[in-house]
Amino acid sequence: MAAQQKVETLIAGEQLRLKLHDEKVIKDRRYHLRTYPNCFIAQELLDWLVSHKEAPDRATAVCLMQQLMDHNIVHHVCDKRLIFKDAKLLYRFRKDDGTFPFNTEMKVFMHGQRLYEHITGDNNSILELREELGVSYHRSFPGCQLIDWLLQNSEAESRRQGLELCCALQEHGIIQHVAKQHDFFDSGLLYQFCINFRRRRRLSELLNKNDEETTASIQEENHPDSPFCLHKSPPLEGNSAFQSGNKNIPPFKTLFTFLNFTCEELLTPSAPFTKRVLTVIGDALGWGFVIRGVAPCYVQAVDPGSPAAAAGVKVRQFVCQVNGKCVLYLDYRTVTRLVMTGPRTVELEKLILFPVLDHWG
């Protein structure tokens, strides 16, 4: 899953790069008497992403571009910034300045893309409707036939080399067994390309896939054996730098109810919550609080000596807004990025449950 997600991100990034070139968003820029070729200004790009409906708002657009930075697709022209900022800063696609990391993984990906284009464009394509164990599969091919094709088109010098290439393609999520039950073999077993390189990707798909991974991550973190699980008793004093709850633990039913409030329930006038705006001024170490949850998010832990603690942030408070933007419907990773990519001073609007759970903080 991780390999396929990375491939999808690379494809989406490349499609975006080509479109930005076509629309002249990427061009030579002059700054401080120096010309930077093939660059874009972050603010202009975010305007373009929102206006072309690649992102619903600027904050989401920043998150999308941060993903491209995290995958080494985009970078600041001087490589001085690791966080994508909504500012008049120059960024560039690594493919445009020759700094793209062509490691083994990238070579396999590009080889797979080239093979896909060649095979799908062949008049006598090996991709056909075939049957395995009574089930029909569209655009499938036997493993041995793909190796034959590689040999005939000089993509491999021997069957062994062809087999190694096909195994690498499967390992990196480019091809797979039709029923996902077998590794690649030079045999009559059927395989398919599991990536359509020609399909137009929307950048928003990257966040959708991450949301699925986030949900799985949250389930794992809320497992009873997880050290961050809110269902467990808090650590003894002195054993942790973070406060994860009050000593007087509420009953499990109360905790379960807290974690299962929906966004709509939080926003109803009759909801047992009070809103409070807190201003947290980060220091050299950050802000000092941990957010978890998927729509809505809540504060899971607070460093007792941090700026967050000084501002009054406490555990088990729902996060409603960050710097004036509603974040109730966002997952914790997106909210965290909003905080990290914003100003050093963060304004948080929190929903605080009362009176039953008021002793939580």
Salt bridges, closest charged atoms under 4 A:
GLU8 OE1 - ARG199 NH2 3.71
GLU8 OE1 - ARG201 NE 2.81
GLU14 OE2 - ARG17 NH2 2.75
GLU14 OE1 - LYS95 NZ 3.64
GLU23 OE1 - HIS52 NE2 3.27
GLU44 OE1 - ARG29 NH2 3.26
ASP47 OD1 - ARG58 NH1 2.26
GLU54 OE2 - ARG200 NH2 2.44
ASP57 OD2 - LYS325 NZ 3.26
ASP70 OD2 - ARG337 NH2 3.11
ASP79 OD1 - HIS75 ND1 2.77
ASP79 OD1 - ARG94 NH2 3.21
ASP86 OD1 - ARG58 NH2 2.83
ASP96 OD1 - ARG17 NH1 2.69
ASP96 OD2 - HIS21 NE2 2.88
ASP97 OD2 - HIS75 NE2 2.62
ASP97 OD2 - ARG92 NE 3.11
GLU105 OE1 - LYS6 NZ 2.98
GLU117 OE1 - ARG198 NE 2.86
GLU128 OE1 - ARG130 NH2 3.69
GLU132 OE2 - HIS177 NE2 2.73
ASP148 OD1 - ARG159 NH1 2.69
GLU155 OE1 - HIS111 NE2 3.00
GLU155 OE1 - ARG114 NH2 3.17
GLU164 OE2 - ARG160 NE 3.61
ASP186 OD2 - ARG159 NE 2.87
GLU205 OE2 - ARG199 NH1 3.14
GLU221 OE1 - ARG292 NE 3.09
ASP225 OD2 - HIS223 ND1 3.80
GLU237 OE2 - LYS247 NZ 2.86
GLU349 OE1 - LYS275 NZ 3.82
